[in-house]
Amino acid sequence: MQREPRQREVAVVTGGGQGIGRAIVERLLGDDRAVVVVELRDEALEWLDEAISESRAWVVVGDAGEDAVAARAVAAAESLGMLTGWVNNAAVFRDAWLHEAGGAAVAELVRRNLQPCLAGSAAAVAAFRVQGVAGSIVNVSSHQAQRAVRGALPYATAKAAIEGLTRALAVDYGPWGVRVNALALGSIATERLRALEDSGAAVYAQVEAAMQELHPLGRAGEAAEVADAVAFLLSEQSSFISGAVLPVDGGRSAQGHDPEAVTPS
C-alpha cells in the first residue's frame, strides 16, 4: 500500500523582503520549506524569482497588519502546501517623544508595530485549526521590551506588548498543539546598521565600539543567526517549547553596566 506523498510545509514571513526577514526566508527555503513573503511593496524582490518559478515561494503585497492581507497570505500558503509556521517579523522603526507627539500619535505607532502580530497570529491560528496541524508562531521582539532605550518609547512599548501576546497565545492555543514563542533581539547587523558607514569612518568606528561594549560577545549579531533561531522554533526540535521569549542578543540583556566593573588582566 503506497502512502500519499507528504505535503511540503509552508511558513509565512512578514517583512520578509530584506534584512532579518530575508535571512529568515532564505534559511527556510534552504530547509526545503515553501515560504510566503508579506511585504508592503514589491520592490527589490527579484532574489525570490527562482523560488517562485519552482512553486516554493510567493509574495503577498500589502500591510501585514491588515486582516485581509493575512488572509491572502494563508490562501497563498495553502496553494504551496500545508501551512505550519508563521513568523511575525514586520516592524516600524520610528521614534517619538510622548510629550511632543501626544498620546494618540504614540498609540498609533505602538499599534502599527503590534497589529501585524495580532493579524498574523489570528490568521495562523485559524488556519492551523482548520487544517488540524500543530503549527508554530514566532514573534520577533527586541531587548527593548525589557530594557528600554531612551527616545524609543513607542517601539519598546509595542515589543513589550508583543511578548505579553506571545505568552497569552501560547496559553490560549496550546491545547490545540499550537506553539507560540518570541525572539528578543539585540543589535543585528542589517542594512540599517551598515548604512551608518555612509556617515564616515569616525562615526562608524564609534558605532562599532558601542556594539562591542553593549554585547558581551563583543559584536552585533548577524541576520543569519536570527534565522537559525527562527528555524529551530519552527521545527520539531523545539516541540516542547512554547510561551518562551528567547534572547538572541549576544548577552546584551544579561549585562549590567556598573562603574565598578573590572576587566581581567
C-alpha positions as CSV (number, residue, x, y, z in Angstrom):
1,M,0.0,0.0,0.0
2,Q,1.5,3.3,-1.1
3,R,1.5,6.3,1.2
4,E,0.4,9.6,-0.1
5,P,3.3,12.0,-0.6
6,R,3.6,14.4,2.4
7,Q,2.7,18.0,1.6
8,R,5.5,20.5,1.7
9,E,5.5,22.6,4.9
10,V,4.9,26.3,4.3
11,A,5.7,29.3,6.5
12,V,4.6,32.9,6.2
13,V,7.2,35.5,6.9
14,T,6.0,39.1,7.3
15,G,8.6,41.8,6.4
16,G,10.4,39.0,4.6
17,G,11.9,41.1,1.7
18,Q,15.0,42.4,3.3
19,G,17.3,42.4,6.3
20,I,16.4,39.9,9.0
21,G,13.3,38.9,7.2
22,R,15.2,38.0,4.0
23,A,17.7,35.9,6.0
24,I,14.8,34.0,7.6
25,V,13.2,33.3,4.2
26,E,16.5,32.1,2.7
27,R,17.1,29.8,5.7
28,L,13.6,28.3,5.5
29,L,13.9,27.8,1.7
30,G,17.2,26.0,2.4
31,D,15.4,23.8,4.8
32,D,13.0,22.7,2.0
33,R,10.1,24.7,3.3
34,A,8.0,26.8,1.0
35,V,7.6,30.5,2.1
36,V,5.1,33.2,1.6
37,V,6.6,36.6,1.9
38,V,4.4,39.5,3.0
39,E,5.8,42.9,2.1
40,L,4.4,46.4,1.9
41,R,5.9,46.9,-1.5
42,D,7.1,44.6,-4.3
43,E,10.4,46.3,-4.8
44,A,13.8,44.6,-4.8
45,L,12.4,41.1,-4.5
46,E,14.0,39.7,-7.7
47,W,16.0,37.3,-5.5
48,L,12.8,35.3,-5.0
49,D,12.1,34.8,-8.7
50,E,13.7,31.3,-8.9
51,A,11.9,30.0,-5.8
52,I,8.6,31.5,-7.2
53,S,9.1,29.8,-10.5
54,E,9.6,26.5,-8.7
55,S,6.4,27.0,-6.6
56,R,8.5,27.2,-3.4
57,A,7.7,30.9,-2.7
58,W,5.1,33.6,-3.2
59,V,4.8,37.3,-2.4
60,V,1.8,39.0,-1.0
61,V,2.0,42.7,-1.2
62,G,0.2,44.7,1.5
63,D,0.2,45.9,5.1
64,A,0.9,42.9,7.3
65,G,-1.4,44.5,10.0
66,E,-4.5,44.1,7.8
67,D,-6.6,41.0,8.3
68,A,-7.4,40.8,4.6
69,V,-3.7,40.7,3.8
70,A,-3.1,38.0,6.3
71,A,-6.0,36.0,4.8
72,R,-4.3,36.4,1.4
73,A,-1.1,35.0,2.8
74,V,-3.0,32.0,4.2
75,A,-4.5,31.3,0.8
76,A,-1.1,31.6,-0.9
77,A,0.4,29.3,1.6
78,E,-2.3,26.7,1.1
79,S,-1.6,26.8,-2.7
80,L,2.0,25.9,-2.0
81,G,1.5,23.1,0.6
82,M,0.5,22.9,4.3
83,L,0.8,26.0,6.4
84,T,2.7,25.0,9.6
85,G,4.6,28.2,10.5
86,W,4.2,31.9,10.8
87,V,6.9,34.5,11.5
88,N,5.7,37.9,12.6
89,N,8.8,40.0,11.7
90,A,7.3,43.2,10.2
91,A,8.1,46.2,12.2
92,V,8.0,50.0,12.1
93,F,11.2,51.8,13.3
94,R,10.0,55.3,14.3
95,D,10.8,57.1,17.5
96,A,8.7,59.8,19.2
97,W,8.8,61.7,22.4
98,L,5.5,61.3,24.3
99,H,5.4,65.0,25.4
100,E,5.9,66.2,21.9
101,A,3.8,63.8,19.8
102,G,1.0,63.3,22.3
103,G,-0.8,60.1,23.4
104,A,-2.8,59.5,20.3
105,A,0.2,59.7,17.9
106,V,2.3,57.4,20.1
107,A,-0.6,55.0,20.5
108,E,-0.7,54.8,16.7
109,L,3.0,54.0,16.5
110,V,2.5,51.2,19.1
111,R,-0.5,49.9,17.2
112,R,1.5,49.8,13.9
113,N,4.1,47.5,15.5
114,L,1.6,45.4,17.4
115,Q,-1.1,45.0,14.8
116,P,0.9,42.8,12.4
117,C,1.4,40.3,15.2
118,L,-2.3,40.3,16.0
119,A,-3.4,39.9,12.4
120,G,-0.8,37.3,11.6
121,S,-1.4,35.3,14.7
122,A,-5.2,35.3,14.2
123,A,-4.9,34.1,10.6
124,A,-2.3,31.5,11.5
125,V,-4.2,30.0,14.5
126,A,-7.4,29.8,12.4
127,A,-5.6,28.1,9.6
128,F,-3.8,25.6,11.9
129,R,-7.1,24.6,13.5
130,V,-8.9,24.2,10.1
131,Q,-6.0,22.0,8.8
132,G,-5.7,20.1,12.1
133,V,-2.0,20.8,12.4
134,A,0.1,21.7,15.4
135,G,1.6,24.9,14.0
136,S,4.2,27.3,15.3
137,I,4.3,31.1,15.5
138,V,7.4,33.1,16.1
139,N,7.2,36.8,17.0
140,V,10.2,38.9,16.6
141,S,10.7,41.1,19.6
142,S,13.6,43.1,21.0
143,H,15.8,43.5,24.1
144,Q,14.0,46.9,24.4
145,A,10.9,45.1,25.6
146,Q,12.7,44.6,29.0
147,R,15.3,47.4,28.8
148,A,14.1,50.5,27.0
149,V,16.4,52.7,25.0
150,R,15.8,56.4,25.7
151,G,13.7,58.1,22.9
152,A,12.3,54.8,21.6
153,L,9.2,54.7,23.8
154,P,6.7,53.5,21.1
155,Y,8.9,50.7,19.9
156,A,9.8,49.5,23.4
157,T,6.1,49.6,24.4
158,A,5.0,47.6,21.4
159,K,7.7,45.0,21.8
160,A,6.7,44.5,25.5
161,A,3.1,44.0,24.3
162,I,4.3,41.5,21.7
163,E,6.0,39.5,24.4
164,G,2.8,39.5,26.5
165,L,0.8,38.5,23.5
166,T,3.3,35.6,22.9
167,R,2.6,34.2,26.3
168,A,-1.2,34.7,26.1
169,L,-1.4,33.0,22.7
170,A,0.7,30.1,24.0
171,V,-1.7,29.6,26.9
172,D,-4.9,30.1,24.8
173,Y,-4.0,27.8,21.9
174,G,-1.6,25.3,23.4
175,P,-4.5,22.8,23.9
176,W,-4.7,22.6,20.1
177,G,-1.0,22.0,19.8
178,V,-0.1,25.5,18.7
179,R,3.2,26.8,19.9
180,V,4.0,30.5,20.2
181,N,7.4,31.9,21.0
182,A,9.3,35.1,20.6
183,L,12.9,36.1,19.9
184,A,14.2,39.2,21.8
185,L,16.9,40.5,19.5
186,G,19.9,42.6,20.3
187,S,21.5,44.8,17.7
188,I,21.7,43.0,14.4
189,A,24.0,44.0,11.5
190,T,21.4,44.7,8.8
191,E,21.1,47.4,6.2
192,R,20.0,49.9,8.8
193,L,23.2,49.5,10.9
194,R,25.5,49.2,7.9
195,A,24.1,52.4,6.4
196,L,25.9,54.3,9.2
197,E,29.1,53.6,7.2
198,D,28.0,56.5,4.9
199,S,28.3,58.8,7.9
200,G,32.1,58.5,7.8
201,A,34.8,56.3,9.2
202,A,34.9,58.1,12.6
203,V,31.1,57.8,13.2
204,Y,31.1,54.1,12.2
205,A,34.0,53.4,14.4
206,Q,32.1,54.8,17.3
207,V,29.1,52.6,16.4
208,E,31.3,49.5,16.3
209,A,32.8,50.4,19.6
210,A,29.4,50.8,21.1
211,M,28.3,47.4,19.7
212,Q,31.3,45.8,21.4
213,E,30.5,47.4,24.7
214,L,26.8,46.6,24.7
215,H,27.2,42.9,23.8
216,P,29.3,40.7,26.0
217,L,30.2,38.7,22.9
218,G,31.8,41.8,21.6
219,R,29.8,42.4,18.4
220,A,26.4,42.9,16.8
221,G,24.6,39.8,15.7
222,E,24.1,38.6,12.1
223,A,20.8,38.2,10.4
224,A,21.6,34.5,9.7
225,E,21.9,33.9,13.4
226,V,18.4,35.1,13.9
227,A,17.2,32.9,11.1
228,D,18.8,29.9,12.7
229,A,16.8,30.6,15.9
230,V,13.6,31.0,13.9
231,A,14.2,27.8,12.1
232,F,14.7,26.0,15.4
233,L,11.5,27.4,16.9
234,L,9.5,26.4,13.8
235,S,10.9,22.8,13.9
236,E,10.0,19.7,15.8
237,Q,13.3,20.1,17.7
238,S,11.5,22.7,19.8
239,S,8.3,20.7,20.2
240,F,8.0,21.3,24.0
241,I,8.9,25.0,23.9
242,S,6.0,27.4,24.0
243,G,5.3,30.7,25.6
244,A,9.1,31.5,25.8
245,V,11.0,34.6,25.0
246,L,14.4,33.6,23.7
247,P,17.2,36.3,23.8
248,V,19.2,36.4,20.7
249,D,21.3,39.3,21.8
250,G,24.9,38.2,22.4
251,G,24.3,38.5,26.2
252,R,23.1,42.2,26.0
253,S,20.1,41.7,28.2
254,A,22.2,39.9,30.8
255,Q,24.8,42.6,31.2
256,G,24.5,45.3,33.8
257,H,26.6,48.4,33.4
258,D,28.4,49.4,36.6
259,P,31.2,51.9,37.3
260,E,32.9,49.3,39.4
261,A,33.1,46.7,36.6
262,V,36.6,45.5,36.0
263,T,38.3,43.8,33.1
264,P,40.6,40.8,33.8
265,S,44.3,41.3,33.1
